[in-house]
Amino acid sequence: MVKEVCVELDEKLYEEIQRVRGRGLSLVDIIKAGIEKLASAESKLLEYAECGKQAPFSYRWPTGEEEVFDEALCFNVGGDIYYVAYGFRESFGSNRRRVIVFKRSRRGKTLSALVEFAGTDDWNETKLVASFIKKPDNKYVRIGDADKLPEYTVLKNYIKEHSSVIKDGKKGYVALVVREDDYEKILYHAVQRYKYKSSPGS
């Protein structure tokens, strides 16, 4: 059975598996080792440290509207302070989970909103949230163009068409889709957005 599965993939792969099994490792051991290696390689996006929580958390938008979130988690990323705020808001046809990442200015006087996530259609079961990916010129990224942003190649397994996870979403455009507690990827996304906004000509 194992050989049948492996042959469908690659004859050389089957031979390599058999060679490793000859060292006394089971197929389960091999699969676990592979998964652990992939997970380890994936977990080095950036260094961050938690620095507290505010509940509730409020933010006044440039329009003057004040939005109150259930809570916001504070993170130190390379000396900069980011807040990941959680709440709910009407969007894409229903009341959805809302996650926004704010960055505090170096002088600590102002906050800037960088990226916004909306709960997917199956958020109640998966806790997945989706955020549009934008180019340095602030335009949404279309399907097929995500590869043109090298900063996001490390997240390619988490990039999906927006309308595939939110039925009333934007067709033809991509979004980063992660769990709402995947702070590393959420912060990485926010940091990239900040770099884009701060770069000359953006």
Sequence and secondary structure as in RCSB ss.txt:
>XXXX:A:sequence
MVKEVCVELDEKLYEEIQRVRGRGLSLVDIIKAGIEKLASAESKLLEYAECGKQAPFSYRWPTGEEEVFDEALCF
NVGGDIYYVAYGFRESFGSNRRRVIVFKRSRRGKTLSALVEFAGTDDWNETKLVASFIKKPDNKYVRIGDADKLP
EYTVLKNYIKEHSSVIKDGKKGYVALVVREDDYEKILYHAVQRYKYKSSPGS
>XXXX:A:secstr
 HHHHHHHH HHHHHHHHHHHTTT  HHHHHHHHHHHHHHHHT S   EEEEEESSEEEE TTS EEEESEEEEE
EETTEEEEEEEEEEEETTEEEEEEEEEEE TTSS EEEEEEEEE TTHHHH EEEEE B TTS B BTTTGGG G
GGGGGGGGEEEHHHHSTTS TTBEEEEEETT HHHHHHHHHHHHHHHHSTT 
